[in-house]
Amino acid sequence: MAIITLKIKDSKLSFFKELVRNLDFAKVEKVEQGDMEEDEEEDEYRDPTKEEIKENIRQGLREVKMIEEGKMKPIPLKDLLDEV
């Protein structure tokens, strides 16, 4: 049997424990709660604001204009899909 050590944010701990309880091949033996170092802590996802969405669209349109003017090289679709 293997043992895996994970660092999970306190806010997600109960969800993770419930998830593991529903797996027939894994079990939680011990939970140690402690402070994560600041550089290890991940930011929670948040929906962008309307203003951020508008600015992203404006930036995209500026880039389209620069591509049309030959001031910027377009990115091939394959390269974009490879990033996803």
PyMOL Python script that loads the backbone (N, CA, C, O; Angstrom):
from pymol import cmd

cmd.read_pdbstr("""\
ATOM      1  N   MET A   1       0.838  -1.172   0.000  1.00  0.00           N
ATOM      2  CA  MET A   1       0.000   0.000   0.000  1.00  0.00           C
ATOM      3  C   MET A   1       0.886   1.238   0.000  1.00  0.00           C
ATOM      4  O   MET A   1       1.926   1.257   0.657  1.00  0.00           O
ATOM      5  N   ALA A   2       0.481   2.270  -0.731  1.00  0.00           N
ATOM      6  CA  ALA A   2       1.234   3.516  -0.819  1.00  0.00           C
ATOM      7  C   ALA A   2       0.622   4.576   0.097  1.00  0.00           C
ATOM      8  O   ALA A   2      -0.572   4.544   0.396  1.00  0.00           O
ATOM      9  N   ILE A   3       1.450   5.499   0.529  1.00  0.00           N
ATOM     10  CA  ILE A   3       1.000   6.624   1.341  1.00  0.00           C
ATOM     11  C   ILE A   3       1.320   7.901   0.579  1.00  0.00           C
ATOM     12  O   ILE A   3       2.444   8.088   0.113  1.00  0.00           O
ATOM     13  N   ILE A   4       0.335   8.773   0.454  1.00  0.00           N
ATOM     14  CA  ILE A   4       0.508  10.038  -0.256  1.00  0.00           C
ATOM     15  C   ILE A   4       0.274  11.168   0.724  1.00  0.00           C
ATOM     16  O   ILE A   4      -0.700  11.148   1.476  1.00  0.00           O
ATOM     17  N   THR A   5       1.155  12.153   0.722  1.00  0.00           N
ATOM     18  CA  THR A   5       0.992  13.324   1.562  1.00  0.00           C
ATOM     19  C   THR A   5       0.530  14.479   0.686  1.00  0.00           C
ATOM     20  O   THR A   5       1.180  14.806  -0.307  1.00  0.00           O
ATOM     21  N   LEU A   6      -0.579  15.091   1.047  1.00  0.00           N
ATOM     22  CA  LEU A   6      -1.141  16.207   0.288  1.00  0.00           C
ATOM     23  C   LEU A   6      -1.260  17.424   1.185  1.00  0.00           C
ATOM     24  O   LEU A   6      -1.470  17.295   2.391  1.00  0.00           O
ATOM     25  N   LYS A   7      -1.128  18.597   0.604  1.00  0.00           N
ATOM     26  CA  LYS A   7      -1.413  19.838   1.319  1.00  0.00           C
ATOM     27  C   LYS A   7      -2.696  20.395   0.721  1.00  0.00           C
ATOM     28  O   LYS A   7      -2.762  20.691  -0.472  1.00  0.00           O
ATOM     29  N   ILE A   8      -3.716  20.535   1.565  1.00  0.00           N
ATOM     30  CA  ILE A   8      -5.032  20.976   1.117  1.00  0.00           C
ATOM     31  C   ILE A   8      -5.447  22.180   1.949  1.00  0.00           C
ATOM     32  O   ILE A   8      -5.285  22.193   3.169  1.00  0.00           O
ATOM     33  N   LYS A   9      -5.984  23.190   1.275  1.00  0.00           N
ATOM     34  CA  LYS A   9      -6.451  24.373   1.986  1.00  0.00           C
ATOM     35  C   LYS A   9      -7.536  23.980   2.979  1.00  0.00           C
ATOM     36  O   LYS A   9      -8.358  23.110   2.695  1.00  0.00           O
ATOM     37  N   ASP A  10      -7.538  24.618   4.135  1.00  0.00           N
ATOM     38  CA  ASP A  10      -8.534  24.318   5.162  1.00  0.00           C
ATOM     39  C   ASP A  10      -9.948  24.439   4.619  1.00  0.00           C
ATOM     40  O   ASP A  10     -10.823  23.650   4.976  1.00  0.00           O
ATOM     41  N   SER A  11     -10.174  25.421   3.761  1.00  0.00           N
ATOM     42  CA  SER A  11     -11.519  25.638   3.228  1.00  0.00           C
ATOM     43  C   SER A  11     -11.990  24.491   2.342  1.00  0.00           C
ATOM     44  O   SER A  11     -13.192  24.353   2.113  1.00  0.00           O
ATOM     45  N   LYS A  12     -11.077  23.669   1.841  1.00  0.00           N
ATOM     46  CA  LYS A  12     -11.424  22.545   0.965  1.00  0.00           C
ATOM     47  C   LYS A  12     -11.277  21.189   1.655  1.00  0.00           C
ATOM     48  O   LYS A  12     -11.560  20.153   1.053  1.00  0.00           O
ATOM     49  N   LEU A  13     -10.836  21.192   2.910  1.00  0.00           N
ATOM     50  CA  LEU A  13     -10.543  19.937   3.607  1.00  0.00           C
ATOM     51  C   LEU A  13     -11.774  19.052   3.775  1.00  0.00           C
ATOM     52  O   LEU A  13     -11.699  17.850   3.523  1.00  0.00           O
ATOM     53  N   SER A  14     -12.889  19.612   4.191  1.00  0.00           N
ATOM     54  CA  SER A  14     -14.069  18.771   4.402  1.00  0.00           C
ATOM     55  C   SER A  14     -14.548  18.165   3.087  1.00  0.00           C
ATOM     56  O   SER A  14     -14.973  17.011   3.059  1.00  0.00           O
ATOM     57  N   PHE A  15     -14.484  18.925   2.007  1.00  0.00           N
ATOM     58  CA  PHE A  15     -14.850  18.378   0.695  1.00  0.00           C
ATOM     59  C   PHE A  15     -13.933  17.214   0.331  1.00  0.00           C
ATOM     60  O   PHE A  15     -14.401  16.168  -0.118  1.00  0.00           O
ATOM     61  N   PHE A  16     -12.628  17.396   0.524  1.00  0.00           N
ATOM     62  CA  PHE A  16     -11.673  16.353   0.152  1.00  0.00           C
ATOM     63  C   PHE A  16     -11.883  15.089   0.991  1.00  0.00           C
ATOM     64  O   PHE A  16     -11.851  13.978   0.464  1.00  0.00           O
ATOM     65  N   LYS A  17     -12.095  15.264   2.287  1.00  0.00           N
ATOM     66  CA  LYS A  17     -12.319  14.099   3.148  1.00  0.00           C
ATOM     67  C   LYS A  17     -13.572  13.342   2.721  1.00  0.00           C
ATOM     68  O   LYS A  17     -13.574  12.112   2.699  1.00  0.00           O
ATOM     69  N   GLU A  18     -14.628  14.061   2.383  1.00  0.00           N
ATOM     70  CA  GLU A  18     -15.857  13.413   1.921  1.00  0.00           C
ATOM     71  C   GLU A  18     -15.612  12.677   0.609  1.00  0.00           C
ATOM     72  O   GLU A  18     -16.126  11.577   0.405  1.00  0.00           O
ATOM     73  N   LEU A  19     -14.842  13.272  -0.262  1.00  0.00           N
ATOM     74  CA  LEU A  19     -14.502  12.633  -1.537  1.00  0.00           C
ATOM     75  C   LEU A  19     -13.765  11.321  -1.296  1.00  0.00           C
ATOM     76  O   LEU A  19     -14.107  10.300  -1.893  1.00  0.00           O
ATOM     77  N   VAL A  20     -12.769  11.339  -0.438  1.00  0.00           N
ATOM     78  CA  VAL A  20     -11.976  10.137  -0.168  1.00  0.00           C
ATOM     79  C   VAL A  20     -12.830   9.061   0.499  1.00  0.00           C
ATOM     80  O   VAL A  20     -12.652   7.873   0.228  1.00  0.00           O
ATOM     81  N   ARG A  21     -13.747   9.463   1.362  1.00  0.00           N
ATOM     82  CA  ARG A  21     -14.626   8.480   2.021  1.00  0.00           C
ATOM     83  C   ARG A  21     -15.445   7.691   1.005  1.00  0.00           C
ATOM     84  O   ARG A  21     -15.823   6.548   1.263  1.00  0.00           O
ATOM     85  N   ASN A  22     -15.719   8.295  -0.141  1.00  0.00           N
ATOM     86  CA  ASN A  22     -16.525   7.630  -1.166  1.00  0.00           C
ATOM     87  C   ASN A  22     -15.702   6.773  -2.120  1.00  0.00           C
ATOM     88  O   ASN A  22     -16.253   6.177  -3.046  1.00  0.00           O
ATOM     89  N   LEU A  23     -14.415   6.705  -1.910  1.00  0.00           N
ATOM     90  CA  LEU A  23     -13.548   5.846  -2.721  1.00  0.00           C
ATOM     91  C   LEU A  23     -13.328   4.551  -1.957  1.00  0.00           C
ATOM     92  O   LEU A  23     -12.884   4.575  -0.810  1.00  0.00           O
ATOM     93  N   ASP A  24     -13.630   3.440  -2.572  1.00  0.00           N
ATOM     94  CA  ASP A  24     -13.493   2.171  -1.871  1.00  0.00           C
ATOM     95  C   ASP A  24     -12.047   1.702  -1.735  1.00  0.00           C
ATOM     96  O   ASP A  24     -11.773   0.759  -0.993  1.00  0.00           O
ATOM     97  N   PHE A  25     -11.132   2.340  -2.432  1.00  0.00           N
ATOM     98  CA  PHE A  25      -9.735   1.902  -2.417  1.00  0.00           C
ATOM     99  C   PHE A  25      -8.823   2.830  -1.614  1.00  0.00           C
ATOM    100  O   PHE A  25      -7.611   2.619  -1.589  1.00  0.00           O
ATOM    101  N   ALA A  26      -9.379   3.851  -0.959  1.00  0.00           N
ATOM    102  CA  ALA A  26      -8.545   4.794  -0.211  1.00  0.00           C
ATOM    103  C   ALA A  26      -9.216   5.118   1.121  1.00  0.00           C
ATOM    104  O   ALA A  26     -10.432   4.996   1.261  1.00  0.00           O
ATOM    105  N   LYS A  27      -8.407   5.532   2.094  1.00  0.00           N
ATOM    106  CA  LYS A  27      -8.972   5.955   3.370  1.00  0.00           C
ATOM    107  C   LYS A  27      -8.085   7.019   3.994  1.00  0.00           C
ATOM    108  O   LYS A  27      -6.881   7.074   3.747  1.00  0.00           O
ATOM    109  N   VAL A  28      -8.702   7.856   4.803  1.00  0.00           N
ATOM    110  CA  VAL A  28      -7.980   8.895   5.527  1.00  0.00           C
ATOM    111  C   VAL A  28      -7.597   8.313   6.872  1.00  0.00           C
ATOM    112  O   VAL A  28      -8.463   7.884   7.635  1.00  0.00           O
ATOM    113  N   GLU A  29      -6.307   8.293   7.168  1.00  0.00           N
ATOM    114  CA  GLU A  29      -5.844   7.762   8.452  1.00  0.00           C
ATOM    115  C   GLU A  29      -5.549   8.868   9.449  1.00  0.00           C
ATOM    116  O   GLU A  29      -5.815   8.724  10.642  1.00  0.00           O
ATOM    117  N   LYS A  30      -5.007   9.960   8.963  1.00  0.00           N
ATOM    118  CA  LYS A  30      -4.583  11.009   9.876  1.00  0.00           C
ATOM    119  C   LYS A  30      -4.697  12.351   9.161  1.00  0.00           C
ATOM    120  O   LYS A  30      -4.353  12.460   7.984  1.00  0.00           O
ATOM    121  N   VAL A  31      -5.174  13.363   9.862  1.00  0.00           N
ATOM    122  CA  VAL A  31      -5.256  14.713   9.310  1.00  0.00           C
ATOM    123  C   VAL A  31      -4.490  15.634  10.240  1.00  0.00           C
ATOM    124  O   VAL A  31      -4.784  15.713  11.433  1.00  0.00           O
ATOM    125  N   GLU A  32      -3.506  16.329   9.687  1.00  0.00           N
ATOM    126  CA  GLU A  32      -2.744  17.318  10.451  1.00  0.00           C
ATOM    127  C   GLU A  32      -3.031  18.667   9.846  1.00  0.00           C
ATOM    128  O   GLU A  32      -2.802  18.889   8.657  1.00  0.00           O
ATOM    129  N   GLN A  33      -3.530  19.564  10.662  1.00  0.00           N
ATOM    130  CA  GLN A  33      -3.792  20.902  10.152  1.00  0.00           C
ATOM    131  C   GLN A  33      -2.667  21.818  10.579  1.00  0.00           C
ATOM    132  O   GLN A  33      -2.229  21.796  11.730  1.00  0.00           O
ATOM    133  N   GLY A  34      -2.209  22.615   9.647  1.00  0.00           N
ATOM    134  CA  GLY A  34      -1.141  23.558   9.921  1.00  0.00           C
ATOM    135  C   GLY A  34      -1.216  24.693   8.933  1.00  0.00           C
ATOM    136  O   GLY A  34      -2.004  24.662   7.989  1.00  0.00           O
ATOM    137  N   ASP A  35      -0.398  25.686   9.154  1.00  0.00           N
ATOM    138  CA  ASP A  35      -0.366  26.830   8.255  1.00  0.00           C
ATOM    139  C   ASP A  35       0.463  26.498   7.028  1.00  0.00           C
ATOM    140  O   ASP A  35       1.557  25.941   7.123  1.00  0.00           O
ATOM    141  N   MET A  36      -0.086  26.854   5.869  1.00  0.00           N
ATOM    142  CA  MET A  36       0.686  26.713   4.631  1.00  0.00           C
ATOM    143  C   MET A  36       1.563  27.948   4.488  1.00  0.00           C
ATOM    144  O   MET A  36       1.187  29.042   4.911  1.00  0.00           O
ATOM    145  N   GLU A  37       2.710  27.770   3.903  1.00  0.00           N
ATOM    146  CA  GLU A  37       3.560  28.915   3.645  1.00  0.00           C
ATOM    147  C   GLU A  37       2.890  29.761   2.579  1.00  0.00           C
ATOM    148  O   GLU A  37       2.198  29.232   1.709  1.00  0.00           O
ATOM    149  N   GLU A  38       3.090  31.072   2.638  1.00  0.00           N
ATOM    150  CA  GLU A  38       2.411  31.981   1.726  1.00  0.00           C
ATOM    151  C   GLU A  38       2.664  31.653   0.272  1.00  0.00           C
ATOM    152  O   GLU A  38       1.745  31.755  -0.541  1.00  0.00           O
ATOM    153  N   ASP A  39       3.886  31.258  -0.090  1.00  0.00           N
ATOM    154  CA  ASP A  39       4.178  30.976  -1.486  1.00  0.00           C
ATOM    155  C   ASP A  39       3.547  29.675  -1.955  1.00  0.00           C
ATOM    156  O   ASP A  39       3.447  29.450  -3.161  1.00  0.00           O
ATOM    157  N   GLU A  40       3.120  28.817  -1.047  1.00  0.00           N
ATOM    158  CA  GLU A  40       2.476  27.566  -1.424  1.00  0.00           C
ATOM    159  C   GLU A  40       0.968  27.725  -1.535  1.00  0.00           C
ATOM    160  O   GLU A  40       0.298  26.891  -2.143  1.00  0.00           O
ATOM    161  N   GLU A  41       0.434  28.789  -0.953  1.00  0.00           N
ATOM    162  CA  GLU A  41      -1.004  28.982  -0.944  1.00  0.00           C
ATOM    163  C   GLU A  41      -1.458  29.481  -2.308  1.00  0.00           C
ATOM    164  O   GLU A  41      -0.931  30.461  -2.835  1.00  0.00           O
ATOM    165  N   GLU A  42      -2.447  28.790  -2.869  1.00  0.00           N
ATOM    166  CA  GLU A  42      -2.954  29.169  -4.171  1.00  0.00           C
ATOM    167  C   GLU A  42      -4.127  30.114  -4.002  1.00  0.00           C
ATOM    168  O   GLU A  42      -4.900  29.992  -3.052  1.00  0.00           O
ATOM    169  N   ASP A  43      -4.260  31.056  -4.925  1.00  0.00           N
ATOM    170  CA  ASP A  43      -5.402  31.952  -4.901  1.00  0.00           C
ATOM    171  C   ASP A  43      -6.648  31.199  -5.347  1.00  0.00           C
ATOM    172  O   ASP A  43      -6.602  30.371  -6.257  1.00  0.00           O
ATOM    173  N   GLU A  44      -7.746  31.501  -4.696  1.00  0.00           N
ATOM    174  CA  GLU A  44      -9.021  30.921  -5.087  1.00  0.00           C
ATOM    175  C   GLU A  44      -9.437  31.544  -6.416  1.00  0.00           C
ATOM    176  O   GLU A  44      -9.146  32.711  -6.678  1.00  0.00           O
ATOM    177  N   TYR A  45     -10.119  30.764  -7.250  1.00  0.00           N
ATOM    178  CA  TYR A  45     -10.623  31.293  -8.509  1.00  0.00           C
ATOM    179  C   TYR A  45     -11.753  32.259  -8.212  1.00  0.00           C
ATOM    180  O   TYR A  45     -12.569  32.017  -7.323  1.00  0.00           O
ATOM    181  N   ARG A  46     -11.799  33.347  -8.951  1.00  0.00           N
ATOM    182  CA  ARG A  46     -12.917  34.268  -8.848  1.00  0.00           C
ATOM    183  C   ARG A  46     -13.333  34.653 -10.254  1.00  0.00           C
ATOM    184  O   ARG A  46     -12.499  34.736 -11.155  1.00  0.00           O
ATOM    185  N   ASP A  47     -14.607  34.885 -10.440  1.00  0.00           N
ATOM    186  CA  ASP A  47     -15.100  35.316 -11.740  1.00  0.00           C
ATOM    187  C   ASP A  47     -14.580  36.715 -12.022  1.00  0.00           C
ATOM    188  O   ASP A  47     -14.516  37.550 -11.120  1.00  0.00           O
ATOM    189  N   PRO A  48     -14.207  36.975 -13.279  1.00  0.00           N
ATOM    190  CA  PRO A  48     -13.734  38.328 -13.604  1.00  0.00           C
ATOM    191  C   PRO A  48     -14.883  39.321 -13.517  1.00  0.00           C
ATOM    192  O   PRO A  48     -16.044  38.973 -13.733  1.00  0.00           O
ATOM    193  N   THR A  49     -14.541  40.556 -13.200  1.00  0.00           N
ATOM    194  CA  THR A  49     -15.560  41.597 -13.142  1.00  0.00           C
ATOM    195  C   THR A  49     -15.946  41.998 -14.564  1.00  0.00           C
ATOM    196  O   THR A  49     -15.251  41.663 -15.523  1.00  0.00           O
ATOM    197  N   LYS A  50     -17.054  42.716 -14.690  1.00  0.00           N
ATOM    198  CA  LYS A  50     -17.487  43.190 -16.009  1.00  0.00           C
ATOM    199  C   LYS A  50     -16.407  44.069 -16.633  1.00  0.00           C
ATOM    200  O   LYS A  50     -16.153  43.996 -17.835  1.00  0.00           O
ATOM    201  N   GLU A  51     -15.781  44.892 -15.813  1.00  0.00           N
ATOM    202  CA  GLU A  51     -14.732  45.775 -16.336  1.00  0.00           C
ATOM    203  C   GLU A  51     -13.533  44.972 -16.833  1.00  0.00           C
ATOM    204  O   GLU A  51     -12.948  45.315 -17.860  1.00  0.00           O
ATOM    205  N   GLU A  52     -13.156  43.907 -16.119  1.00  0.00           N
ATOM    206  CA  GLU A  52     -12.048  43.057 -16.566  1.00  0.00           C
ATOM    207  C   GLU A  52     -12.395  42.355 -17.880  1.00  0.00           C
ATOM    208  O   GLU A  52     -11.543  42.215 -18.758  1.00  0.00           O
ATOM    209  N   ILE A  53     -13.633  41.921 -18.008  1.00  0.00           N
ATOM    210  CA  ILE A  53     -14.064  41.284 -19.259  1.00  0.00           C
ATOM    211  C   ILE A  53     -13.995  42.281 -20.409  1.00  0.00           C
ATOM    212  O   ILE A  53     -13.497  41.961 -21.488  1.00  0.00           O
ATOM    213  N   LYS A  54     -14.499  43.496 -20.169  1.00  0.00           N
ATOM    214  CA  LYS A  54     -14.460  44.535 -21.205  1.00  0.00           C
ATOM    215  C   LYS A  54     -13.024  44.840 -21.610  1.00  0.00           C
ATOM    216  O   LYS A  54     -12.729  44.979 -22.797  1.00  0.00           O
ATOM    217  N   GLU A  55     -12.130  44.946 -20.632  1.00  0.00           N
ATOM    218  CA  GLU A  55     -10.735  45.254 -20.937  1.00  0.00           C
ATOM    219  C   GLU A  55     -10.083  44.113 -21.721  1.00  0.00           C
ATOM    220  O   GLU A  55      -9.289  44.368 -22.627  1.00  0.00           O
ATOM    221  N   ASN A  56     -10.402  42.870 -21.390  1.00  0.00           N
ATOM    222  CA  ASN A  56      -9.864  41.729 -22.143  1.00  0.00           C
ATOM    223  C   ASN A  56     -10.333  41.757 -23.590  1.00  0.00           C
ATOM    224  O   ASN A  56      -9.567  41.456 -24.505  1.00  0.00           O
ATOM    225  N   ILE A  57     -11.601  42.121 -23.792  1.00  0.00           N
ATOM    226  CA  ILE A  57     -12.128  42.226 -25.162  1.00  0.00           C
ATOM    227  C   ILE A  57     -11.421  43.357 -25.904  1.00  0.00           C
ATOM    228  O   ILE A  57     -11.019  43.193 -27.055  1.00  0.00           O
ATOM    229  N   ARG A  58     -11.267  44.515 -25.236  1.00  0.00           N
ATOM    230  CA  ARG A  58     -10.557  45.648 -25.866  1.00  0.00           C
ATOM    231  C   ARG A  58      -9.138  45.247 -26.269  1.00  0.00           C
ATOM    232  O   ARG A  58      -8.677  45.575 -27.362  1.00  0.00           O
ATOM    233  N   GLN A  59      -8.448  44.527 -25.367  1.00  0.00           N
ATOM    234  CA  GLN A  59      -7.083  44.093 -25.656  1.00  0.00           C
ATOM    235  C   GLN A  59      -7.072  43.157 -26.855  1.00  0.00           C
ATOM    236  O   GLN A  59      -6.198  43.264 -27.715  1.00  0.00           O
ATOM    237  N   GLY A  60      -8.021  42.252 -26.921  1.00  0.00           N
ATOM    238  CA  GLY A  60      -8.112  41.335 -28.052  1.00  0.00           C
ATOM    239  C   GLY A  60      -8.337  42.071 -29.359  1.00  0.00           C
ATOM    240  O   GLY A  60      -7.737  41.734 -30.379  1.00  0.00           O
ATOM    241  N   LEU A  61      -9.202  43.080 -29.329  1.00  0.00           N
ATOM    242  CA  LEU A  61      -9.465  43.867 -30.539  1.00  0.00           C
ATOM    243  C   LEU A  61      -8.227  44.674 -30.955  1.00  0.00           C
ATOM    244  O   LEU A  61      -7.950  44.816 -32.146  1.00  0.00           O
ATOM    245  N   ARG A  62      -7.487  45.199 -29.973  1.00  0.00           N
ATOM    246  CA  ARG A  62      -6.235  45.912 -30.307  1.00  0.00           C
ATOM    247  C   ARG A  62      -5.257  44.954 -30.987  1.00  0.00           C
ATOM    248  O   ARG A  62      -4.582  45.325 -31.948  1.00  0.00           O
ATOM    249  N   GLU A  63      -5.185  43.722 -30.484  1.00  0.00           N
ATOM    250  CA  GLU A  63      -4.278  42.743 -31.081  1.00  0.00           C
ATOM    251  C   GLU A  63      -4.714  42.370 -32.494  1.00  0.00           C
ATOM    252  O   GLU A  63      -3.867  42.208 -33.373  1.00  0.00           O
ATOM    253  N   VAL A  64      -6.014  42.232 -32.728  1.00  0.00           N
ATOM    254  CA  VAL A  64      -6.520  41.942 -34.071  1.00  0.00           C
ATOM    255  C   VAL A  64      -6.123  43.068 -35.025  1.00  0.00           C
ATOM    256  O   VAL A  64      -5.668  42.814 -36.140  1.00  0.00           O
ATOM    257  N   LYS A  65      -6.298  44.309 -34.578  1.00  0.00           N
ATOM    258  CA  LYS A  65      -5.943  45.464 -35.407  1.00  0.00           C
ATOM    259  C   LYS A  65      -4.443  45.455 -35.731  1.00  0.00           C
ATOM    260  O   LYS A  65      -4.049  45.721 -36.867  1.00  0.00           O
ATOM    261  N   MET A  66      -3.615  45.151 -34.733  1.00  0.00           N
ATOM    262  CA  MET A  66      -2.166  45.124 -34.964  1.00  0.00           C
ATOM    263  C   MET A  66      -1.795  44.004 -35.936  1.00  0.00           C
ATOM    264  O   MET A  66      -0.892  44.176 -36.755  1.00  0.00           O
ATOM    265  N   ILE A  67      -2.474  42.868 -35.858  1.00  0.00           N
ATOM    266  CA  ILE A  67      -2.210  41.762 -36.786  1.00  0.00           C
ATOM    267  C   ILE A  67      -2.580  42.178 -38.199  1.00  0.00           C
ATOM    268  O   ILE A  67      -1.833  41.928 -39.145  1.00  0.00           O
ATOM    269  N   GLU A  68      -3.744  42.819 -38.338  1.00  0.00           N
ATOM    270  CA  GLU A  68      -4.185  43.286 -39.660  1.00  0.00           C
ATOM    271  C   GLU A  68      -3.228  44.320 -40.248  1.00  0.00           C
ATOM    272  O   GLU A  68      -3.039  44.373 -41.464  1.00  0.00           O
ATOM    273  N   GLU A  69      -2.623  45.144 -39.386  1.00  0.00           N
ATOM    274  CA  GLU A  69      -1.673  46.162 -39.839  1.00  0.00           C
ATOM    275  C   GLU A  69      -0.271  45.594 -40.054  1.00  0.00           C
ATOM    276  O   GLU A  69       0.618  46.302 -40.527  1.00  0.00           O
ATOM    277  N   GLY A  70      -0.070  44.324 -39.712  1.00  0.00           N
ATOM    278  CA  GLY A  70       1.239  43.701 -39.873  1.00  0.00           C
ATOM    279  C   GLY A  70       2.220  44.042 -38.770  1.00  0.00           C
ATOM    280  O   GLY A  70       3.414  43.773 -38.901  1.00  0.00           O
ATOM    281  N   LYS A  71       1.740  44.630 -37.687  1.00  0.00           N
ATOM    282  CA  LYS A  71       2.604  45.022 -36.571  1.00  0.00           C
ATOM    283  C   LYS A  71       2.771  43.897 -35.545  1.00  0.00           C
ATOM    284  O   LYS A  71       3.596  43.985 -34.636  1.00  0.00           O
ATOM    285  N   MET A  72       1.973  42.844 -35.711  1.00  0.00           N
ATOM    286  CA  MET A  72       2.020  41.730 -34.773  1.00  0.00           C
ATOM    287  C   MET A  72       1.806  40.442 -35.560  1.00  0.00           C
ATOM    288  O   MET A  72       1.012  40.398 -36.499  1.00  0.00           O
ATOM    289  N   LYS A  73       2.521  39.405 -35.165  1.00  0.00           N
ATOM    290  CA  LYS A  73       2.410  38.127 -35.851  1.00  0.00           C
ATOM    291  C   LYS A  73       1.266  37.316 -35.227  1.00  0.00           C
ATOM    292  O   LYS A  73       1.194  37.204 -34.003  1.00  0.00           O
ATOM    293  N   PRO A  74       0.372  36.749 -36.051  1.00  0.00           N
ATOM    294  CA  PRO A  74      -0.717  35.946 -35.486  1.00  0.00           C
ATOM    295  C   PRO A  74      -0.193  34.632 -34.904  1.00  0.00           C
ATOM    296  O   PRO A  74       0.849  34.125 -35.319  1.00  0.00           O
ATOM    297  N   ILE A  75      -0.926  34.103 -33.952  1.00  0.00           N
ATOM    298  CA  ILE A  75      -0.565  32.824 -33.330  1.00  0.00           C
ATOM    299  C   ILE A  75      -1.383  31.733 -34.011  1.00  0.00           C
ATOM    300  O   ILE A  75      -2.609  31.835 -34.063  1.00  0.00           O
ATOM    301  N   PRO A  76      -0.736  30.689 -34.534  1.00  0.00           N
ATOM    302  CA  PRO A  76      -1.481  29.600 -35.178  1.00  0.00           C
ATOM    303  C   PRO A  76      -2.445  28.930 -34.194  1.00  0.00           C
ATOM    304  O   PRO A  76      -2.132  28.788 -33.012  1.00  0.00           O
ATOM    305  N   LEU A  77      -3.609  28.522 -34.685  1.00  0.00           N
ATOM    306  CA  LEU A  77      -4.619  27.889 -33.855  1.00  0.00           C
ATOM    307  C   LEU A  77      -4.069  26.663 -33.141  1.00  0.00           C
ATOM    308  O   LEU A  77      -4.413  26.418 -31.985  1.00  0.00           O
ATOM    309  N   LYS A  78      -3.229  25.898 -33.803  1.00  0.00           N
ATOM    310  CA  LYS A  78      -2.644  24.704 -33.191  1.00  0.00           C
ATOM    311  C   LYS A  78      -1.883  25.072 -31.916  1.00  0.00           C
ATOM    312  O   LYS A  78      -1.991  24.379 -30.905  1.00  0.00           O
ATOM    313  N   ASP A  79      -1.107  26.177 -31.966  1.00  0.00           N
ATOM    314  CA  ASP A  79      -0.351  26.595 -30.794  1.00  0.00           C
ATOM    315  C   ASP A  79      -1.289  26.982 -29.647  1.00  0.00           C
ATOM    316  O   ASP A  79      -1.013  26.672 -28.488  1.00  0.00           O
ATOM    317  N   LEU A  80      -2.397  27.660 -29.969  1.00  0.00           N
ATOM    318  CA  LEU A  80      -3.359  28.024 -28.934  1.00  0.00           C
ATOM    319  C   LEU A  80      -3.981  26.790 -28.301  1.00  0.00           C
ATOM    320  O   LEU A  80      -4.129  26.717 -27.081  1.00  0.00           O
ATOM    321  N   LEU A  81      -4.344  25.822 -29.130  1.00  0.00           N
ATOM    322  CA  LEU A  81      -4.961  24.609 -28.611  1.00  0.00           C
ATOM    323  C   LEU A  81      -3.972  23.777 -27.795  1.00  0.00           C
ATOM    324  O   LEU A  81      -4.369  23.102 -26.846  1.00  0.00           O
ATOM    325  N   ASP A  82      -2.704  23.818 -28.152  1.00  0.00           N
ATOM    326  CA  ASP A  82      -1.688  23.095 -27.389  1.00  0.00           C
ATOM    327  C   ASP A  82      -1.544  23.663 -25.983  1.00  0.00           C
ATOM    328  O   ASP A  82      -1.192  22.935 -25.054  1.00  0.00           O
ATOM    329  N   GLU A  83      -1.814  24.961 -25.816  1.00  0.00           N
ATOM    330  CA  GLU A  83      -1.729  25.588 -24.491  1.00  0.00           C
ATOM    331  C   GLU A  83      -2.858  25.166 -23.582  1.00  0.00           C
ATOM    332  O   GLU A  83      -2.720  25.183 -22.359  1.00  0.00           O
ATOM    333  N   VAL A  84      -3.970  24.789 -24.173  1.00  0.00           N
ATOM    334  CA  VAL A  84      -5.135  24.387 -23.377  1.00  0.00           C
ATOM    335  C   VAL A  84      -4.912  22.973 -22.962  1.00  0.00           C
ATOM    336  O   VAL A  84      -5.752  22.390 -22.277  1.00  0.00           O
TER     337      VAL A  84
END
""", "prot")
cmd.dss("prot")
cmd.show_as("cartoon", "prot")
cmd.util.cbc("prot")
cmd.orient("prot")
